[in-house]
Amino acid sequence: MRKLLIILAAALALLLVVVPLLLLWLVDPNDYRDEIASRASDQLGREVSLQGPLSLKVFPRVAIEVSDVGVGNPPGFVQAPPLAQVGTATLSVGLWPLFRGELDIGAVTLGDAVFHLITDAAGRSNLDGLMTDSPEQPDAEPDLSGISLGEVRFDDVQIVSMDLARDTSVAFAISDLRLDPFRAGQPTEFRLAGILSDDEGELVVLERLSGRLNVAVNVASVDLSHLVLEGSLPQAGARVSARAGASVDLSAADPVVTLPVLDATLAVDALRLALVVEEPARLATGEEMRMDLPAARMSVNEQPLTARGHLVLGREIEAALAVRGERLDLRPLMTPGERQSRPRGEPADPDFSALDALTLNFDLRLDTLVLSDVLSLGDVVAEANLRDGELVLAPLAARLLGGQFEGRALVDLRADPPRVELQPRLRRIEVDRLAALGGLTAPVRGLGDFTLDLSFSGLDAESILGSLDGSGQFQVEQGALLGVDLRALVGQELTRSNVGNISRAFGGQTEFEQFGGSLEARAGVVELPDLRLVAGDLGLAGSGKLDLPAGQVDYRMELALGEALASSLPRTVREATGGRIPLTIAGPMTQPVVSVDIAGVAESALRRQIEQRLRPRESRAAPEDEAAAEVPPPETEETAEPAEAEPEREQRRMRGRDIVIRGLSERERREPQEDPDATEEPAEEEEATESDDEPPPDED
């Protein structure tokens, strides 16, 4: 028996060695090229052509190598490229496992191959009906339990997806794919490198994707662990890296990837986004790569935040996230970028072109949002949208400069320089701090309410001030007009000096209860057409101008004194002005020069004297005369004044005004300081005497 077993073993070994040699000697696979192509066509349901030589090996495995293989399309795709064109392919199968009913596939290689997945205008695919003649039942559940696979190598393989209706195509070029020997239910190492591109260029450069995969026996799922990804998004100018673990559900039409572990980083110029999932993320792999994030930690340039929402990667980077955090500093987005064309030595201009590929929608809830070196918002509640280089914050509510900000902000980063539009409603804002945002010393201090519609270009203080345009309303309460002490003007000058000689800087400040009006800004110059100030027993009303780039003010206003302050004026000034002093306030914002408008005072005095001279005549007029006076008699040739008399009448009016001005100034110089205890009779006599010295009013 022992000898018999030895003989049988020797015979079997002889068969295993000799038979393959006989087959190699007697059988040439190229003799069966047409039959092999015909059988392959029947199996695939597509025309298969074998243009290159065939090579057959039978020991230790049956191995076949083919070259120049073509697989055609079904009818109706005549103008489309073929389904497959393969440069070289090899496949080997172990003989001995076949006797046990197992399929032991050796190394599989594929090189210089192109696969076209085509959808025509009618929505048909060139994959429809593929392998319809296969003996496998289409609904049978796959079973990989008896299959083992050797190393798989793909070199220079392209998979092209074409949509003839839209005339678009997307290609994934595999430069390198390696899969270690594989058996279902066991982990296998793999690595992949390639480029995803479309008609306009490269979308994703996958420099490295490696890890371990474990395929279920029924191919219903694939588990991926120890994943490492390194790559770039050229059209977005971004770098991507990730460490992850994933589970792929292949039971659905579109595979769904669950990511229980994900630590990803996206870098675009000065912007660095990092994301770590706290609950498993879900990645849909249909027409777009969409990732849903139920809960995650993220950071913007190392600033920690929490987020939930979704991300989309493709030609553009899209995100819709609800973001919460303590602090978010956006200044890195405003960092000037280097430009290749700028001359050496010139400062770099801001370059925001990389942001064109970002579409971001953030629902922000932040303790602090930093927009620039001088502007920070607190308790921010906002919708932030960045699309095509345009950042919109609307609606936006936040604490600002001790008060509250509500409104809308738009930053157009495509403009050169960037353009900003603001429609804020500010309540109880510290005005001096608001001016400091533009590098100014405010002419006013207090808590202000503003309703504004402003725009400017540039992101530095000088550019903002030089391009500021807009309009609005403002009201400041419980503050002070800085650089001007109006009470010093009254107490030090108006009570004892010649009114016509007042023109100097007083410094100090004038505290007030209310100060407000409207404003119009053009190129950094702010017009104030209706200023109003209330400060106890004095007030101001008029108009003004603020030249913000030059730091100058120019006001034309009327100072109205209360009864107590008016009584402290010299009698002649009091009578001439009625306690209302026209002023000009002009010069540097910090210390403007205050001047009394003496011409305005003289005009007022002249009107008062004329009214006083005319009043007795009017009081003696009969009622009939008063009624008649209301309707002037018609002009006749005898009564009409010649036209050439008008210049002469104007000259007389000007001479009368000048005489009043001189008289007022002389009376102030020679008039003694009033005694508050003096009786009124001497004053009346003096007034009567002085009035006799004054010239009569003009006839007109």
C-alpha distance (Angstrom), angle and dihedral (degrees) to the residues before:
residue distance angle dihedral
M1 . . .
R2 3.76 . .
K3 3.78 91.1 .
L4 3.79 90.2 48.6
L5 3.77 91.6 53.9
I6 3.79 90.7 49.2
I7 3.79 90.5 50.5
L8 3.83 92.2 49.0
A9 3.81 91.4 48.3
A10 3.78 91.4 49.4
A11 3.79 90.9 48.6
L12 3.79 91.5 49.8
A13 3.79 91.4 49.0
L14 3.79 88.9 49.4
L15 3.79 90.6 51.8
L16 3.81 91.8 49.0
V17 3.79 90.9 52.6
V18 3.76 103.9 32.5
V19 3.80 100.6 40.3
P20 3.82 94.6 56.7
L21 3.80 89.1 47.7
L22 3.80 90.5 51.1
L23 3.80 89.9 48.1
L24 3.80 91.7 51.3
W25 3.81 89.5 48.7
L26 3.75 98.1 42.8
V27 3.85 102.5 32.1
D28 3.81 124.8 63.6
P29 3.84 110.0 -174.3
N30 3.82 90.6 -153.9
D31 3.82 87.2 68.1
Y32 3.79 87.6 65.5
R33 3.83 97.2 43.7
D34 3.81 95.3 117.3
E35 3.79 93.7 44.9
I36 3.81 91.9 48.6
A37 3.83 90.7 49.1
S38 3.80 91.0 48.0
R39 3.80 93.7 50.2
A40 3.83 90.8 46.5
S41 3.83 90.3 50.7
D42 3.78 90.9 51.8
Q43 3.79 91.7 49.8
L44 3.83 95.9 47.3
G45 3.77 98.9 36.3
R46 3.82 87.5 -129.6
E47 3.77 132.2 95.8
V48 3.81 110.2 -96.1
S49 3.79 121.5 -162.4
L50 3.82 126.4 -167.8
Q51 3.80 108.8 -158.8
G52 3.79 101.3 160.9
P53 3.81 131.9 61.5
L54 3.81 122.7 -76.9
S55 3.80 123.0 -134.4
L56 3.82 125.1 -161.9
K57 3.81 129.4 -163.3
V58 3.79 123.9 179.8
F59 3.79 105.4 179.2
P60 2.97 131.5 102.3
R61 3.80 84.8 -10.3
V62 3.73 133.5 8.2
A63 3.79 102.1 -106.9
I64 3.78 131.6 175.8
E65 3.78 129.2 -168.8
V66 3.79 123.0 -163.9
S67 3.81 133.6 -177.9
D68 3.80 138.1 -167.7
V69 3.80 94.8 22.8
G70 3.81 121.3 171.3
V71 3.82 129.3 -167.1
G72 3.79 116.6 -166.5
N73 3.80 134.5 -149.0
P74 3.81 129.7 -105.0
P75 3.84 118.4 -98.7
G76 3.80 114.4 -66.6
F77 3.83 96.2 43.8
V78 3.79 96.4 84.3
Q79 3.82 96.7 134.3
A80 3.81 94.4 41.6
P81 3.81 123.9 94.8
P82 3.84 115.6 -100.2
L83 3.78 121.7 -83.3
A84 3.81 92.1 -113.8
Q85 3.78 140.8 4.9
V86 3.82 114.9 -173.9
G87 3.77 124.2 -169.6
T88 3.81 98.0 -168.8
A89 3.81 134.8 -8.2
T90 3.81 133.7 174.0
L91 3.80 131.9 -168.5
S92 3.79 131.8 175.0
V93 3.79 132.9 -172.1
G94 3.80 129.1 -161.8
L95 3.84 112.5 -120.9
W96 3.79 101.5 -155.2
P97 3.89 95.9 54.8
L98 3.81 87.9 54.6
F99 3.78 89.0 67.3
R100 3.83 87.7 57.0
G101 3.80 93.1 49.4
E102 3.79 93.5 -106.1
L103 3.78 129.4 125.0
D104 3.79 112.6 -136.1
I105 3.78 107.6 -176.2
G106 3.76 116.7 -168.8
A107 3.79 127.3 -156.2
V108 3.80 116.4 -22.7
T109 3.78 117.6 -158.6
L110 3.77 131.0 -179.0
G111 3.78 125.2 -179.5
D112 3.78 139.5 173.7
A113 3.82 93.1 6.8
V114 3.82 134.4 150.3
F115 3.80 125.4 -163.9
H116 3.83 119.4 -168.3
L117 3.81 117.7 -157.7
I118 3.80 103.7 -168.0
T119 3.79 133.9 -171.6
D120 3.82 114.7 -169.5
A121 3.81 129.5 -149.0
A122 3.82 90.8 -88.3
G123 3.82 92.3 55.1
R124 3.83 95.2 -106.4
S125 3.81 120.2 141.2
N126 3.78 126.7 -143.4
L127 3.83 86.4 -132.2
D128 3.83 92.3 63.7
G129 3.81 110.3 115.6
L130 3.79 94.4 9.7
M131 3.86 111.3 162.0
T132 3.82 92.5 2.6
D133 3.80 89.6 152.7
S134 3.77 93.0 53.8
P135 3.80 112.6 127.2
E136 3.78 88.8 -135.2
Q137 3.79 115.0 103.6
P138 3.82 108.1 -113.5
D139 3.78 92.5 -137.9
A140 3.79 96.1 42.9
E141 3.78 114.7 118.2
P142 3.82 112.4 -113.3
D143 3.80 116.0 -111.4
L144 3.80 118.9 -163.1
S145 3.79 96.2 170.3
G146 3.80 93.4 107.5
I147 3.79 97.5 41.9
S148 3.77 129.0 91.0
L149 3.77 125.6 179.0
G150 3.76 131.3 -156.2
E151 3.77 125.2 -144.9
V152 3.81 116.5 -40.2
R153 3.80 119.8 -149.8
F154 3.82 127.1 -177.6
D155 3.79 119.8 -177.1
D156 3.83 124.2 -179.5
V157 3.80 96.4 -8.5
Q158 3.81 121.6 158.4
I159 3.78 128.3 -161.9
V160 3.81 110.5 -165.4
S161 3.81 123.3 -169.0
M162 3.82 112.5 -161.3
D163 3.81 129.9 -171.8
L164 3.80 108.1 -164.0
A165 3.82 93.2 -173.7
R166 3.81 92.3 58.2
D167 3.80 94.8 30.0
T168 3.81 90.7 -129.3
S169 3.77 134.1 129.0
V170 3.79 137.8 -171.2
A171 3.79 121.9 -163.1
F172 3.78 133.2 -166.3
A173 3.78 110.9 -159.7
I174 3.82 111.5 -161.3
S175 3.76 108.2 -154.0
D176 3.79 94.4 174.7
L177 3.82 134.1 7.4
R178 3.80 124.1 170.1
L179 3.81 127.7 178.2
D180 3.78 121.1 -179.6
P181 3.84 119.7 -135.4
F182 3.77 106.7 -56.6
R183 3.79 138.5 -150.0
A184 3.80 124.2 170.6
G185 3.80 114.7 -102.0
Q186 3.81 93.3 23.8
P187 3.85 128.2 95.1
T188 3.79 116.5 -105.6
E189 3.80 129.3 -170.5
F190 3.82 118.8 -124.1
R191 3.79 141.6 169.6
L192 3.78 133.3 -167.6
A193 3.81 138.0 -173.1
G194 3.79 128.3 -180.0
I195 3.80 150.0 120.7
L196 3.80 129.3 -102.5
S197 3.82 112.3 -154.4
D198 3.77 142.9 159.9
D199 3.80 136.6 -162.5
E200 3.81 91.8 -67.2
G201 3.78 98.9 48.8
E202 3.78 143.4 -85.2
L203 3.80 117.8 -11.0
V204 3.81 102.5 175.6
V205 3.78 128.7 13.2
L206 3.81 106.9 -160.0
E207 3.76 103.8 -160.9
R208 3.77 94.6 172.1
L209 3.78 137.8 0.7
S210 3.77 114.3 169.1
G211 3.77 139.3 156.3
R212 3.79 143.8 102.5
L213 3.77 127.6 -60.8
N214 3.77 131.1 -162.2
V215 3.81 116.7 -168.6
A216 3.79 119.6 -158.9
V217 3.81 115.8 -120.4
N218 3.82 90.3 -115.6
V219 3.85 92.1 44.6
A220 3.81 90.4 -124.0
S221 3.78 93.2 127.2
V222 3.77 143.2 13.8
D223 3.80 123.8 -153.5
L224 3.81 118.5 -152.7
S225 3.78 122.0 -166.8
H226 3.80 137.7 173.4
L227 3.79 89.1 25.7
V228 3.80 117.0 -179.1
L229 3.80 121.2 -174.8
E230 3.80 129.4 -174.9
G231 3.77 123.5 171.9
S232 3.78 149.6 110.3
L233 3.80 142.6 -115.0
P234 3.82 102.1 -137.5
Q235 3.80 97.8 -171.1
A236 3.80 90.1 52.5
G237 3.80 93.6 41.5
A238 3.81 88.3 -127.2
R239 3.80 137.7 139.4
V240 3.80 120.4 -145.0
S241 3.81 129.9 -163.6
A242 3.80 130.9 167.0
R243 3.77 145.7 171.9
A244 3.79 113.4 -156.2
G245 3.75 152.3 146.1
A246 3.79 122.2 -140.3
S247 3.77 145.6 -176.7
V248 3.82 118.2 -152.6
D249 3.79 120.1 -153.3
L250 3.82 107.7 -152.2
S251 3.79 96.2 174.9
A252 3.84 92.9 88.9
A253 3.80 126.4 72.1
D254 3.81 90.1 -111.2
P255 3.80 112.4 39.4
V256 3.80 115.0 -118.5
V257 3.79 120.9 -149.7
T258 3.80 121.4 -153.3
L259 3.78 115.8 -159.7
P260 3.81 112.7 -160.6
V261 3.81 88.5 168.0
L262 3.81 123.8 39.9
D263 3.78 131.8 153.0
A264 3.81 108.3 169.3
T265 3.79 134.8 169.7
L266 3.81 128.9 -162.4
A267 3.82 119.8 -170.2
V268 3.83 122.7 -169.4
D269 3.80 112.3 173.9
A270 3.82 105.5 -64.6
L271 3.81 92.8 -8.4
R272 3.80 117.7 93.9
L273 3.82 119.0 -177.6
A274 3.80 121.4 -172.6
L275 3.79 126.8 -173.2
V276 3.81 131.7 -169.0
V277 3.81 118.9 178.0
E278 3.79 118.9 -134.7
E279 3.80 94.0 -177.0
P280 3.83 121.9 34.6
A281 3.78 112.5 -80.1
R282 3.80 123.0 -140.7
L283 3.81 124.0 -136.7
A284 3.81 120.3 -163.9
T285 3.82 115.1 -157.4
G286 3.79 102.1 -164.5
E287 3.79 123.0 111.8
E288 3.81 89.1 -35.1
M289 3.79 134.6 29.1
R290 3.80 103.0 -115.0
M291 3.79 124.0 175.4
D292 3.81 120.8 -164.2
L293 3.81 116.2 -154.8
P294 3.81 115.6 -163.0
A295 3.81 92.2 178.5
A296 3.78 130.9 -3.7
R297 3.75 145.1 153.4
M298 3.77 115.5 -126.4
S299 3.77 137.4 174.3
V300 3.79 134.3 -155.1
N301 3.79 109.2 -152.1
E302 3.80 90.3 -21.7
Q303 3.83 93.3 -47.5
P304 3.84 108.6 131.0
L305 3.80 119.8 -127.4
T306 3.78 138.1 157.5
A307 3.79 121.7 -126.1
R308 3.76 146.0 178.2
G309 3.78 129.2 -178.1
H310 3.78 134.0 73.0
L311 3.81 142.2 -59.7
V312 3.81 129.7 -151.6
L313 3.82 122.1 -162.0
G314 3.79 122.4 -163.3
R315 3.78 136.5 88.6
E316 3.80 85.4 -18.6
I317 3.77 130.7 28.8
E318 3.78 108.6 -122.8
A319 3.77 128.1 -174.8
A320 3.79 135.6 173.5
L321 3.77 108.8 -173.4
A322 3.78 139.9 161.7
V323 3.79 102.2 -138.1
R324 3.79 127.4 -164.2
G325 3.77 127.0 179.5
E326 3.76 150.1 128.1
R327 3.80 99.5 -110.5
L328 3.80 137.6 8.5
D329 3.80 119.8 -177.6
L330 3.82 113.5 -163.3
R331 3.80 96.0 -179.8
P332 3.84 92.9 104.2
L333 3.81 87.5 65.9
M334 3.80 87.5 60.2
T335 3.81 94.5 50.8
P336 3.82 111.7 123.4
G337 3.78 112.5 -111.5
E338 3.79 127.6 -144.2
R339 3.77 116.8 -101.3
Q340 3.78 121.4 -156.3
S341 3.79 95.5 -142.4
R342 3.80 100.4 50.6
P343 3.82 115.4 110.2
R344 3.76 117.9 -109.1
G345 3.77 114.1 -89.4
E346 3.81 96.2 23.3
P347 3.82 117.3 115.8
A348 3.78 115.5 -104.8
D349 3.79 117.5 -104.5
P350 3.79 119.2 -131.9
D351 3.81 108.9 -88.3
F352 3.79 115.2 -161.4
S353 3.82 98.0 160.8
A354 3.81 91.8 115.4
L355 3.82 89.2 63.9
D356 3.82 90.8 65.3
A357 3.81 88.8 81.4
L358 3.82 93.3 52.3
T359 3.80 122.7 89.8
L360 3.80 108.1 -179.2
N361 3.79 130.7 172.0
F362 3.78 115.0 -174.2
D363 3.79 127.9 -177.5
L364 3.78 95.9 -155.4
R365 3.79 129.0 -156.1
L366 3.79 107.3 168.4
D367 3.76 136.5 159.4
T368 3.83 90.2 -145.9
L369 3.81 132.1 12.4
V370 3.82 115.5 -171.5
L371 3.81 113.2 -156.3
S372 3.81 100.3 167.6
D373 3.79 142.5 -13.2
V374 3.81 90.9 -80.0
L375 3.81 103.5 28.9
S376 3.80 125.8 72.2
L377 3.79 129.5 159.6
G378 3.80 125.6 -151.5
D379 3.81 131.5 -153.3
V380 3.81 89.9 13.4
V381 3.80 120.4 -163.5
A382 3.78 109.8 176.3
E383 3.77 150.0 136.9
A384 3.80 107.6 -127.3
N385 3.80 119.9 -166.7
L386 3.79 124.8 -177.3
R387 3.80 114.2 -174.9
D388 3.80 131.2 153.0
G389 3.80 90.6 -8.6
E390 3.81 94.7 -52.5
L391 3.81 119.6 118.2
V392 3.81 116.5 -159.5
L393 3.81 123.8 -175.0
A394 3.81 106.3 -168.9
P395 2.91 130.4 175.8
L396 3.77 95.4 19.9
A397 3.79 128.6 175.1
A398 3.80 124.8 172.1
R399 3.77 146.8 137.5
L400 3.80 111.0 -92.1
L401 3.81 130.9 179.9
G402 3.78 94.6 -20.7
G403 3.81 93.8 -46.5
Q404 3.79 140.4 64.7
F405 3.81 130.4 -75.4
E406 3.79 124.1 -158.7
G407 3.76 128.1 166.7
R408 3.77 142.7 60.7
A409 3.79 136.3 -52.1
L410 3.81 129.6 -168.0
V411 3.80 125.8 -172.0
D412 3.81 115.5 -170.8
L413 3.79 103.1 -158.5
R414 3.81 91.2 178.7
A415 3.81 91.9 70.3
D416 3.79 119.4 86.6
P417 2.98 104.4 -107.6
P418 3.82 99.3 20.3
R419 3.80 113.9 -102.0
V420 3.81 123.7 -138.3
E421 3.80 128.1 -160.1
L422 3.82 120.8 -168.7
Q423 3.79 130.4 -173.1
P424 3.80 100.2 177.6
R425 3.77 132.3 168.2
L426 3.77 107.1 -157.3
R427 3.79 124.1 -168.4
R428 3.82 126.4 -168.1
I429 3.80 92.5 -9.8
E430 3.81 119.3 170.4
V431 3.80 99.1 -115.4
D432 3.79 97.5 -157.4
R433 3.81 90.6 54.8
L434 3.81 90.1 47.4
A435 3.81 90.1 56.5
A436 3.80 90.1 47.4
L437 3.83 88.8 64.8
G438 3.78 86.2 73.1
G439 3.79 94.5 42.4
L440 3.82 92.4 -102.8
T441 3.77 136.3 134.5
A442 3.79 103.8 -129.1
P443 3.84 119.6 -124.8
V444 3.82 87.8 -146.3
R445 3.79 135.3 47.2
G446 3.79 125.1 -161.3
L447 3.78 145.5 75.1
G448 3.78 111.3 -54.8
D449 3.79 139.5 -166.9
F450 3.82 114.6 -151.1
T451 3.78 134.7 -176.7
L452 3.80 105.8 -171.3
D453 3.78 143.3 168.6
L454 3.81 106.5 -164.1
S455 3.79 139.7 163.0
F456 3.79 134.9 -176.8
S457 3.79 141.2 163.5
G458 3.78 127.2 -123.9
L459 3.77 132.6 28.9
D460 3.81 101.5 -114.7
A461 3.82 125.5 83.6
E462 3.81 95.4 -110.9
S463 3.81 93.7 51.8
I464 3.80 92.3 45.0
L465 3.81 93.7 52.2
G466 3.79 94.1 44.9
S467 3.82 94.4 51.8
L468 3.80 103.1 34.2
D469 3.82 112.1 137.5
G470 3.79 132.5 166.9
S471 3.77 146.9 78.9
G472 3.78 141.0 -111.1
Q473 3.78 150.7 132.4
F474 3.80 129.9 -89.4
Q475 3.79 139.6 -173.8
V476 3.82 123.2 -172.9
E477 3.78 121.1 -167.9
Q478 3.81 135.8 -166.7
G479 3.79 93.7 6.6
A480 3.77 142.9 112.0
L481 3.79 138.5 -106.9
L482 3.80 101.3 -126.6
G483 3.77 126.0 -141.7
V484 3.84 94.4 22.3
D485 3.81 127.6 79.8
L486 3.81 103.3 -167.1
R487 3.80 92.4 -179.8
A488 3.80 89.2 57.8
L489 3.81 87.8 52.2
V490 3.81 89.9 55.4
G491 3.80 97.7 40.4
Q492 3.81 99.9 38.8
E493 3.80 103.3 33.6
L494 3.79 117.4 13.5
T495 3.83 94.1 50.7
R496 3.82 97.6 55.0
S497 3.80 113.4 4.4
N498 3.74 134.9 81.9
V499 3.79 105.6 -88.2
G500 3.77 91.7 -142.6
N501 3.81 93.2 59.1
I502 3.84 98.9 54.9
S503 3.79 110.2 114.5
R504 3.78 117.0 126.1
A505 3.80 145.4 105.5
F506 3.78 113.7 -89.3
G507 3.80 99.2 -176.9
G508 3.76 118.8 -165.9
Q509 3.77 120.8 82.0
T510 3.77 143.9 -85.9
E511 3.76 114.6 -130.7
F512 3.78 115.1 -144.2
E513 3.78 142.5 -179.0
Q514 3.81 96.4 -141.8
F515 3.78 136.7 11.0
G516 3.79 123.0 172.2
G517 3.78 152.4 125.8
S518 3.77 140.7 133.2
L519 3.79 129.9 -61.0
E520 3.79 140.3 -153.8
A521 3.81 119.0 -164.9
R522 3.81 124.3 -161.8
A523 3.81 122.8 171.4
G524 3.78 91.6 -22.0
V525 3.83 96.0 -48.5
V526 3.82 112.1 115.8
E527 3.80 117.8 -154.3
L528 3.82 116.1 -155.7
P529 3.83 106.3 -166.5
D530 3.81 100.7 173.8
L531 3.78 112.5 29.2
R532 3.80 118.6 174.9
L533 3.82 127.1 -174.8
V534 3.81 128.3 -179.0
A535 3.82 116.4 -168.4
G536 3.81 111.1 164.9
D537 3.82 108.9 -87.4
L538 3.81 94.8 5.7
G539 3.77 135.9 53.9
L540 3.81 142.4 -177.4
A541 3.78 131.2 -143.9
G542 3.77 130.7 173.4
S543 3.78 140.9 74.6
G544 3.77 137.8 -65.9
K545 3.76 149.7 172.2
L546 3.81 133.7 -129.7
D547 3.79 117.2 -158.0
L548 3.80 98.3 -161.2
P549 3.83 99.3 -175.5
A550 3.84 90.5 49.5
G551 3.82 95.0 38.1
Q552 3.83 92.2 -129.9
V553 3.82 133.3 137.8
D554 3.80 129.5 -158.4
Y555 3.83 118.6 -176.1
R556 3.82 130.0 175.0
M557 3.78 105.1 -166.0
E558 3.78 144.4 151.0
L559 3.78 118.4 -125.0
A560 3.82 110.2 -144.8
L561 3.81 114.7 -161.8
G562 3.77 125.6 -155.3
E563 3.79 121.0 -123.4
A564 3.81 94.4 -92.6
L565 3.82 94.5 50.4
A566 3.80 93.2 41.3
S567 3.83 91.1 54.9
S568 3.80 89.6 58.7
L569 3.81 91.8 61.8
P570 3.81 121.7 96.6
R571 3.78 109.7 -90.2
T572 3.78 94.2 -114.6
V573 3.82 92.4 50.9
R574 3.78 91.2 44.9
E575 3.76 92.6 49.8
A576 3.79 93.5 43.9
T577 3.81 95.4 48.6
G578 3.77 105.4 25.8
G579 3.82 86.8 -136.9
R580 3.85 92.7 -58.7
I581 3.83 112.0 114.6
P582 3.83 120.0 -171.5
L583 3.82 110.3 -138.4
T584 3.76 140.5 -175.5
I585 3.81 117.2 -151.9
A586 3.80 111.3 -171.0
G587 3.78 140.4 152.2
P588 3.80 136.7 52.9
M589 3.81 115.1 4.3
T590 3.78 91.7 -124.3
Q591 3.85 96.2 52.7
P592 3.81 115.9 6.6
V593 3.81 123.9 -178.6
V594 3.80 117.0 -108.9
S595 3.81 118.4 -148.4
V596 3.79 131.7 178.2
D597 3.78 112.3 -126.6
I598 3.85 95.3 -127.0
A599 3.79 91.8 -179.6
G600 3.76 88.9 57.0
V601 3.80 90.8 48.3
A602 3.82 90.6 51.2
E603 3.79 92.6 49.2
S604 3.80 89.3 51.8
A605 3.81 92.2 48.0
L606 3.78 92.1 48.3
R607 3.78 92.1 51.7
R608 3.78 91.1 49.6
Q609 3.80 94.1 50.3
I610 3.79 92.3 47.7
E611 3.79 90.2 49.7
Q612 3.81 90.6 49.7
R613 3.83 92.2 50.2
L614 3.78 92.7 47.7
R615 3.79 97.2 44.1
P616 3.87 97.1 75.6
R617 3.79 91.4 52.6
E618 3.79 91.3 49.9
S619 3.81 91.5 48.9
R620 3.84 90.0 55.3
A621 3.78 93.3 48.0
A622 3.80 116.6 108.9
P623 3.76 119.0 -118.2
E624 3.78 88.7 -109.7
D625 3.76 89.1 52.2
E626 3.83 90.6 49.8
A627 3.77 91.2 51.0
A628 3.75 90.3 47.3
A629 3.77 90.7 48.1
E630 3.79 90.4 58.7
V631 3.80 90.0 63.0
P632 3.82 111.8 50.3
P633 3.81 116.0 -140.6
P634 3.76 115.9 -104.2
E635 3.73 115.0 -91.9
T636 3.79 116.6 -108.4
E637 3.74 133.1 -175.1
E638 3.83 89.2 -99.4
T639 3.82 96.2 46.8
A640 3.78 100.4 35.7
E641 3.81 112.9 101.8
P642 3.76 114.2 -127.8
A643 3.80 115.3 -103.6
E644 3.78 91.2 -123.0
A645 3.84 89.0 63.7
E646 3.83 92.8 69.4
P647 3.87 95.9 80.3
E648 3.79 90.0 47.8
R649 3.82 91.2 51.2
E650 3.82 90.9 50.7
Q651 3.81 90.2 50.1
R652 3.81 90.6 52.5
R653 3.82 89.8 50.1
M654 3.81 92.1 51.9
R655 3.83 91.9 46.7
G656 3.80 89.7 51.4
R657 3.80 91.5 50.2
D658 3.82 92.2 49.8
I659 3.82 91.2 49.8
V660 3.83 90.0 52.0
I661 3.81 90.7 49.8
R662 3.80 92.0 51.4
G663 3.77 91.8 44.6
L664 3.79 92.3 49.9
S665 3.80 92.2 50.2
E666 3.83 93.5 46.8
R667 3.82 92.3 48.6
E668 3.79 90.2 52.0
R669 3.78 91.2 52.0
R670 3.81 96.1 49.3
E671 3.83 98.8 33.1
P672 3.83 113.5 101.4
Q673 3.78 120.0 -131.3
E674 3.79 109.5 -80.7
D675 3.75 118.2 -105.4
P676 3.80 108.7 -136.1
D677 3.83 89.5 -149.5
A678 3.79 94.6 52.1
T679 3.79 118.5 116.2
E680 3.74 121.7 -113.3
E681 3.85 97.3 -121.8
P682 3.84 97.6 74.7
A683 3.78 88.6 47.9
E684 3.77 90.4 53.3
E685 3.79 91.2 49.2
E686 3.78 91.1 49.2
E687 3.74 90.6 48.8
A688 3.78 90.9 50.8
T689 3.80 91.1 49.1
E690 3.77 93.1 47.6
S691 3.74 92.6 46.5
D692 3.82 88.4 58.0
D693 3.81 88.7 58.9
E694 3.77 93.5 52.2
P695 3.81 119.2 91.6
P696 3.75 119.5 -107.9
P697 3.78 116.4 -98.4
D698 3.78 120.8 -98.8
E699 3.72 116.8 -80.9
D700 3.77 90.5 -118.0
